[in-house]
Amino acid sequence: MTQPADDLRREFGDIDIYLFDQLLRGRITDAMRVLDAGCGGGRNLVYLMRRGCDVWGTDASEQAIAAVRRLASELNPRLAARDRFRVEPVEGMSFRDGEFDVALSSAVLHFARDEDHWWAMLREMWRVLAPGGLLFARLATTIGHGSRVRPLGSRRFIMPDGDERFLVDEAFIIAATREIGGTLIDPIKTSVVQDRRSMMTWVIRK
């Protein structure tokens, strides 16, 4: 006998719970064209693939793109075209301007090498979003652990769990939202994981 968790994982994969919240609130619909920028193996795309949504993805890792292509073949062969999931970095995507209604960036931006790299990734995702499009991002932050992270320069820090990441704070994200001409559609939210890290949810409209 299957358990609820098994059924949920089969239907939704290991989806980011905060992305699931956006689905529940109707902000991502079947009619939208969705890009997962830095998609990894496609953990956030399982439900959308099952529904036959128009999903696309990029990742710098060949292994990750091979995995997401296999996933697409299993869940919805219509989505298995090779150019739909592309081996390319977020800051250098080959999609046209304004091509997507939604851009997902889950645990990607905090791998930026420095501020220039972070801005390059953000501006590229913004470029491929259509007017009125939604950018959903989850990224590491100093909020909640400000006194326990060790700065290395260029906004890179050692977090309490020992990982090195590019970390943002509220002022930085508010300024970035203003700089690209976006509008916050949710308050910035932060999850603080004891003795490990803090993760921010940033959702803006173009």
C-alpha positions as CSV (number, residue, x, y, z in Angstrom):
1,M,0.0,0.0,0.0
2,T,1.4,3.3,-1.0
3,Q,1.8,6.2,1.5
4,P,0.6,9.8,1.0
5,A,4.3,10.9,0.7
6,D,4.8,8.3,-2.2
7,D,1.8,9.6,-4.1
8,L,2.8,13.2,-3.6
9,R,6.4,12.6,-4.7
10,R,5.1,10.7,-7.8
11,E,2.9,13.6,-8.7
12,F,5.1,16.6,-7.8
13,G,8.6,15.3,-7.6
14,D,10.9,17.0,-5.1
15,I,9.3,20.4,-5.9
16,D,10.4,23.5,-3.9
17,I,7.6,24.0,-1.4
18,Y,7.6,27.7,-2.1
19,L,7.2,27.1,-5.8
20,F,4.3,24.8,-4.9
21,D,2.8,27.8,-3.2
22,Q,2.9,29.8,-6.4
23,L,1.1,26.9,-8.2
24,L,-1.6,26.8,-5.4
25,R,-2.1,30.6,-5.8
26,G,-2.7,30.3,-9.6
27,R,0.3,32.3,-10.6
28,I,1.6,29.5,-12.9
29,T,-1.0,28.0,-15.3
30,D,-1.2,25.5,-18.1
31,A,-1.3,28.3,-20.7
32,M,2.1,29.7,-19.7
33,R,5.5,29.1,-21.1
34,V,7.9,28.2,-18.3
35,L,11.7,28.4,-18.1
36,D,13.6,26.7,-15.4
37,A,17.0,28.6,-15.5
38,G,19.5,26.3,-13.8
39,C,17.1,23.3,-13.9
40,G,19.4,20.6,-12.6
41,G,17.7,17.2,-13.1
42,G,14.3,18.8,-13.3
43,R,13.0,18.4,-9.7
44,N,10.8,21.4,-10.0
45,L,9.3,20.4,-13.4
46,V,7.7,17.0,-12.6
47,Y,4.2,18.3,-12.0
48,L,4.3,20.7,-15.0
49,M,5.6,18.0,-17.3
50,R,2.9,15.6,-16.2
51,R,0.3,18.3,-17.1
52,G,1.8,18.8,-20.5
53,C,2.8,22.4,-19.8
54,D,5.2,24.2,-22.1
55,V,8.4,23.8,-20.0
56,W,11.9,24.6,-21.0
57,G,15.2,24.5,-19.2
58,T,18.9,25.3,-19.1
59,D,21.8,24.1,-17.0
60,A,25.6,24.4,-17.4
61,S,25.9,20.7,-16.5
62,E,25.6,18.2,-19.4
63,Q,24.7,15.4,-16.8
64,A,21.9,17.5,-15.5
65,I,20.4,18.2,-18.9
66,A,20.7,14.5,-19.8
67,A,18.8,13.7,-16.7
68,V,16.0,16.2,-17.3
69,R,15.7,15.0,-20.9
70,R,15.2,11.5,-19.6
71,L,12.6,12.7,-17.2
72,A,10.7,14.5,-20.0
73,S,10.8,11.3,-22.1
74,E,9.3,9.3,-19.2
75,L,6.6,11.9,-18.2
76,N,5.7,13.5,-21.4
77,P,7.5,12.4,-24.6
78,R,6.2,15.6,-26.4
79,L,8.6,17.5,-24.3
80,A,11.7,15.5,-25.1
81,A,12.9,17.6,-28.0
82,R,16.6,18.2,-27.5
83,D,16.5,22.0,-28.0
84,R,13.9,22.3,-25.2
85,F,16.5,21.5,-22.5
86,R,19.9,23.1,-23.3
87,V,23.4,22.9,-21.9
88,E,24.2,26.5,-21.4
89,P,24.8,28.8,-18.4
90,V,22.0,31.1,-17.0
91,E,24.0,34.2,-17.9
92,G,24.3,33.1,-21.6
93,M,21.0,31.6,-22.7
94,S,20.1,31.3,-26.3
95,F,16.4,32.0,-26.0
96,R,14.8,35.0,-27.6
97,D,13.8,38.2,-25.8
98,G,10.5,38.0,-24.0
99,E,10.0,34.3,-24.8
100,F,8.6,33.1,-21.4
101,D,5.8,33.9,-19.1
102,V,7.6,32.4,-16.0
103,A,11.3,32.1,-15.1
104,L,12.2,29.8,-12.2
105,S,15.5,30.2,-10.4
106,S,15.7,27.8,-7.5
107,A,19.0,27.6,-5.6
108,V,21.0,29.0,-8.5
109,L,21.8,32.7,-7.9
110,H,23.7,32.0,-4.8
111,F,26.3,30.2,-6.8
112,A,27.4,33.5,-8.4
113,R,31.1,34.0,-8.5
114,D,30.8,37.7,-7.7
115,E,28.3,40.6,-8.2
116,D,29.0,40.9,-11.9
117,H,28.1,37.3,-12.4
118,W,25.0,37.6,-10.2
119,W,23.8,40.6,-12.2
120,A,24.5,38.8,-15.5
121,M,22.3,35.9,-14.5
122,L,19.5,38.1,-13.3
123,R,19.5,40.3,-16.3
124,E,19.5,37.3,-18.7
125,M,16.5,35.8,-16.9
126,W,14.8,39.2,-17.1
127,R,15.6,39.5,-20.8
128,V,13.8,36.3,-21.7
129,L,10.7,37.2,-19.7
130,A,7.7,38.7,-21.5
131,P,6.2,41.9,-20.2
132,G,4.0,40.9,-17.2
133,G,6.1,37.8,-16.7
134,L,6.9,36.2,-13.3
135,L,10.4,35.6,-11.9
136,F,10.4,33.2,-9.0
137,A,13.8,32.9,-7.2
138,R,15.0,31.0,-4.1
139,L,18.5,32.1,-3.0
140,A,20.7,32.1,0.1
141,T,20.7,35.2,2.3
142,T,22.4,36.7,5.3
143,I,19.0,37.4,6.9
144,G,18.7,35.4,10.2
145,H,22.4,34.4,10.2
146,G,24.0,37.8,9.7
147,S,26.3,37.5,12.7
148,R,27.2,33.9,11.9
149,V,28.4,34.2,8.3
150,R,32.0,34.9,7.5
151,P,32.6,37.5,4.7
152,L,35.1,36.7,2.0
153,G,34.5,39.7,-0.2
154,S,32.4,40.3,-3.4
155,R,29.3,39.3,-1.3
156,R,30.6,35.8,-0.9
157,F,30.4,34.3,2.6
158,I,31.0,31.1,4.5
159,M,27.7,30.1,5.9
160,P,27.2,28.3,9.3
161,D,27.1,24.9,7.6
162,G,30.5,25.6,6.0
163,D,29.3,26.1,2.4
164,E,30.6,29.2,0.5
165,R,27.9,31.1,-1.3
166,F,27.0,34.5,-2.7
167,L,24.6,36.0,-0.1
168,V,22.1,38.8,-0.5
169,D,20.1,40.8,2.1
170,E,16.9,42.7,2.0
171,A,18.4,46.0,0.9
172,F,20.3,44.4,-1.9
173,I,17.2,42.6,-3.3
174,I,15.0,45.7,-3.0
175,A,17.6,47.7,-4.9
176,A,17.9,44.9,-7.5
177,T,14.1,44.8,-8.0
178,R,14.1,48.6,-8.5
179,E,17.1,48.5,-10.8
180,I,15.6,46.0,-13.3
181,G,12.1,47.7,-13.1
182,G,10.4,44.8,-11.4
183,T,7.5,44.8,-8.9
184,L,7.4,42.7,-5.8
185,I,4.2,40.6,-5.8
186,D,5.0,39.0,-2.5
187,P,6.8,40.3,0.5
188,I,10.4,38.9,0.7
189,K,10.2,35.7,2.8
190,T,13.1,34.0,4.5
191,S,13.4,30.5,5.9
192,V,16.1,30.2,8.6
193,V,17.5,26.7,9.0
194,Q,19.1,26.4,12.5
195,D,22.9,26.3,12.4
196,R,23.0,25.9,8.6
197,R,21.7,28.6,6.3
198,S,18.9,31.0,5.4
199,M,17.0,30.9,2.2
200,M,15.0,33.8,0.7
201,T,12.0,33.6,-1.6
202,W,11.9,36.5,-4.1
203,V,8.9,36.8,-6.5
204,I,8.6,39.7,-8.9
205,R,6.6,40.8,-11.9
206,K,8.1,42.3,-15.0
